[in-house]
Amino acid sequence: MFGLGLWECVGIIMLAMLVFGPRMFVRLGSSVWKSLTGFVNSFQQARAEVDVLDAPQPAALKSGQESGGTSS
């Protein structure tokens, strides 16, 4: 990550906690968690919609589409 090692990242996080306080990190973690869960839920909903659209159609509907949609 940008050429930083583990201990440099830990140091930056500790310095940020000293400057901003631990309460800010709790709020930040909560908002990041809510954002990630919303992101995952939106992908799951999109996948469910695609699965519904790609579902096999009953034979009665297929025959109507093949003949141009007119039934006699």
PyMOL commands that set and color helices and strands:
alter all, ss='L'
color gray80, all
select helices_A, chain A and resi 6-20+22-53+59-66
alter helices_A, ss='H'
color red, helices_A
deselect
rebuild
show_as cartoon
